[in-house]
C-alpha cells in the first residue's frame, strides 16, 4: 500500500487573507519560558523571577536545552480542513447545524474518485453536467459514501495571491448531483468551494441579488453536506479511482471547520 499526502500546510510564510502566526520557541529559549511560566503562578515566584532567580538552569539539562514549543495562531479555515454545516449557518435542513467535531468518522474513510476539472477557468462554475461528464470519462459510477475529489490544479498557486483569485467554484447543481447519489464528503483543491470572492462580490453589488453571494456555502443551510477545502497534490494520484481516502478532522470543540491530514491509500 502507498500513502499519498493530499494536504496543504499551515504556513505563516504563505500569503493568506487572515493573519497566521506560528510562535516558535527554541530548545534553548524553552528553558527561560519554563521558568517564567512556572514561577509566574505565584506572587512570590513572580518576584523571585524578576529578581533573577531561576528554578531551572541550562546546566541542569542535557545539552543545555529544554523542549521546543510551537504555538499556532490560525483560523481553522487555513490549511487543509473539513467544513460542516455550522459554518454555513445556524440551521441545516431545518435542524440545528452540526459542528466539525460532530462529523461522523465513518464518512471520513471511504473509497474515493478524482474528477478532472482542470479545464474549468477562474470564476467559472462547476455544474452537475461537468461532474457527469468527468465521471463518464473515467467510466466510474458513484456509490453512496464515496469521497469525491475535484481536481482543478489551483493548488499550484498556494502561497501566492493568485491562490485566492484563480480557481473555479462549485455550483449548487453539482452539490445536488453528489448528495443525490449518497456522497457525504467532497473535496476541492481550491481555497474555497465558492467562486473567488472578488467575482461574487462584484456581481452581488451590481445585481443586488443575494443568490450571487456565497451560494455554495449557503446551500448547506438547505442540504447538509461536508466538504474539504485546500486539498493538494491530486495530480500525484496514480489513478482516478480504486483507492481510499482518510480525512479525519482534528477534534476541536464547537467549530464550523477543523484541520485534517488528508491522505489517499492506494
Buried (B, 14 or more C-beta within 10 A) or exposed (E): EEEBEBBBBBBBEBBBEEEBEEEEBEBBBBBBBBBEEBBEEEEEBEEBBEEEEBEBEBEEBEEEBBEEBEEBEBBBBBBBBBBBBBBBBEEBEEEEBBBBBEBEEEBBBBBBBBBBBBEBEBBBBBBBEBBBEBBEEBEBEBEEBBBBBBBBBBBBBBBEEBBBBBBBBBBBBBBBBBBEBEBBBBBBBBBBBBBBBEBBEEBBEEEEEEEBBBBBBBBBBBBBBBBBBBBBBBEEBEEBBEBBBBBBBBEEEEBBBBBBBBBBEB
